[in-house]
Amino acid sequence: MGVAVDRLRKAGNQKVVMSCSSAEDALKIEERLKIRGADLKVSKGEKKLPTVVIRDVLKINTDEDIVESLRTQNKHIADGLDWSRERAKVCYRRRARNDLECHPVLEVTTELYKRLIKAAYVYVGLQRRPVWDQSPLAQCSHCLGYGHSRRFCKEASEKCAHCGGPREREVPVSDRGEPRDA
């Protein structure tokens, strides 16, 4: 076919993810698949918007209240921003230590994301709350690799989070410098 496929991987639910070097190559593959297989479906991947988390917001604030507070109470962010083109949506809420609070995770447009991270705080209701980046990357605390958590790690040996070398467990030492029974 004369196309260049950069990457091919299996995904869940009997799906295959394919990356091409150009849009023309992707169109050629899509046309060929439509001709060959009547039961195959082709869809283009969606680019995800960046996410931020607002820490320790009172649970009594609804999702609409939080988004409205971004627009109306935060002049330091909203100056010169066209809200008809900007998007802010609460995706989910993470649990906080305090039962009366939560950490709402918002999906926002790129320009709004840059302004929120630069400002580092927002006003929600009567609170001034910090804003953090909510990276979608998962890092394993066992092997320090990305894309999975400790629960799904297949590495046999644990790595040190400080130096990246093999993890060596220390023997507990008593106050007198003698090894004690663990």
N, C-alpha and C positions, 0 to 999 in steps of 0.2 A: 504494500500500500504506500510505502514511502513516507511513513510517519514516524515521529520520535516519541516514544513513551518514556518519560523520566522515571516514574515510580508506579508500582502496582502492588496493592496490598488487599488482603481480605478484611472485611468489616463484618459486624454482626448482622443477623437476619438475612443471610445469604446475599450479601452485597459485596461488590468489589469497587475499590476506590482507585481511580487511575488519574495520573497527572501527566500532562503533555507539555512540551516546551513552547507550543504556540496555540493560539485559538483555532487556526486553520486545521492543525493536526487533530484537535479535539472534534471539530465538525466532521472531518473525514471518518473518524472512528464512529461517531454517532450515526452518520448516514449508513455506514456498513452494517452496524448492529441492527438498525431498523429494517434493513433489507433482509438480513439473515434470520433473525429470530423474532417471531411475532409475539412471543411471551416475555421478551426482554424489555425492561423499562430503563430509559436513560434520563438522568437528571443532573443538573449542574449543582455543585456545592455552593452553599451560601456562606458569605463572609460574615463572621460573627462580629458584633460590636463589642468594644471594650467594656469591662465591668469595674465598678467601684463599690466599696462597702462603706457605709456610714456607721460608725461604731456607737453602741449604747443608746439607741433611740428608744423612747418609751413606746411600749406596745399599743397604747391607746391611739397612736397615730396610724391612720389607715394608709394604704399605698398611695391613694389619691392625695392625702394630706402631705405626704412626704414630697411628692413630685410638685405639688402646688407651692410648697414652702421653698423649693429650689428656685422657682420662678419669681415669687413675690418677695421673699425675705432676704435674698442674697444678691444685693446690688453689686457687691464686689466681684461677682461671677457674671451676672446678667448684663453688665454694661456693654452695649454694642452687639449683643447676641440676638439673632433673629429666631425667636422661639417657634415660628411656623416651620422652620427647617430642622430644628433640633428635636431630639427624641430622648426621653428619659422614662424608663419603665422599671418598676420593682420586679425582679425575677423571682426572688425568694427571700426568706428571712432566716438568718442563722441564729441559733440559740445563744443567749448571753448568760453569764454567771448569775446575774440578778434576774429573777423570774418576771420582773416588771419591764424588762428591757429586751431588745433584740438588736441584731445587726442586719439591716436590710441591704441586700445586694442589688444594685441598679445597673441596668444595661443602658448605656448612653452613647450618643454620637461622638465622633473623634474630637471635634472642637470643644464640646462640653467636658469631655474626659480631661483634656489638657488643662482647662481652666479649673476644674475641681481639684486635680492633683496639685496644681500650682498654688491654689488657695489654701489647701491642707485642712480647711474646716468649713462647715456650713451651719446655717441656722435652721433648725427644724422645730416648729412650735416655739416653746420658750427655752429651748436648749441650743447651745453651741457645741457641735459634735465634730470630731475629727473624721476626715475622709482618707481612706487608704485604697491603694490599687488592689483589685481582686484578680490576681493572675489565675488563668485556667490551668496552668501547669501543675502537675502533681509530682512531688519528689519523694522517693523512697528513703526512709530513715535507716534502712538496713544496708543497702548497697550504694546509696546516694545517687542512684540513677533517676531519670525522668520518665514520666508516662505511666507510672504505676505507684502503688503505695506499699508499705511494709507487708500488708496482709496478702498481697499477690506476688511478692518477691520470690524469685526462683534461685537466687544466689545462695550458695552454701555458707560463705564467710561474710561476716559483718565488716564494714569499713568505718574507720574513724572519721567523725564529722569535722575534726580539727585539721588533720593533715591529709586525709584521703587514703592513708595506708591501711594495712590490716589492723583490725581492732584487737587489742590485747587487754583482757580483763585484769584489773588490779586486784590483788589480795588485800582484804581489809586489814588495817594495821591498828593496834591498840595505842593508847596514849603514851606508852613507854617505848614504842617502836618495835614491839614484838608482833609477829603475825598472830591473829586470833582466829579461833574456829568460826567459819562462816555458817 
